[in-house]
Structure formats: structure tokens, C-alpha cells
Amino acid sequence: MKAKHLNFDEFATSVANPHNLSNWEFLGDKPAIVDFYASWCGPCKMLAPVLDDVASEYDGKVDVYKIDVDKEPALANAFKVRSIPTLLFIPREKLPVISRGAMSKSDLVEAINTHLL
């Protein structure tokens, strides 16, 4: 299992309504991680295989999504993404937690256990 790429419409049906983030309502059936990235970003490239590993290891427990900020600027703007990579940790019943910058696998697993599981 690899991280799934989302466009604006897929995000709106799988994660949340990007037009109404002030009244956050998570649409997923399990916690999620959203990676805001760009194809030209070095730290994003280093993080990509780590996210794919996490997507495989937590398959069925956590959804892992990727959003290309160059292709989906409206989503990046909605979440005020100013640097990449930016990770959004979305628990099922709480507000999302934002983390900026690349993370090691151990830090990512710790964040999953702290914020999502």
C-alpha cells in the first residue's frame, strides 16, 4: 500500500470540505495523514518512501494521502501551507494537528501514536 494522491474534489469527498474548514468535519472512517508536497522539493522526496512505508504498515488503521501543492494550490491555501513538506495529522474526532518539515520514520510513528491512535 502506498500513499494515495488526492485532488481537490477527492479531498472534499474523502477528508473534509475545504470550503468550510472553520466548521471542521472529518469525513474519513479512520485517522489520516495528509502530506502537502511538491515534486521538486528535496525534503519531500526524502519523506515520500517513509510515508509509503507507513501507509503499508498502518494499512487499515490510518489513511495516508498526498497533495501536490503545485497542482492543488487551493487546498494548500485553505490550510495555510507556506512551507513543504507540511503534514496534517487528522484524528477521527479531534481537530487536525499540523507539522512542518520532513520527519524521520521514528518521529512519524511517534506522531501517529500520539495524535492518531
Buried (B, 14 or more C-beta within 10 A) or exposed (E): BBBEBBEBEBBBEBBBBBEEEEEEEBEBEBBBBBBBBBEEBEBBBEBBEBBBBBBEBBEEEBBBBBBBBEEBEEBBEBBEBEEBBBBBBBBEEEEBBBBEEBBEBEEBBEBBEEBBE
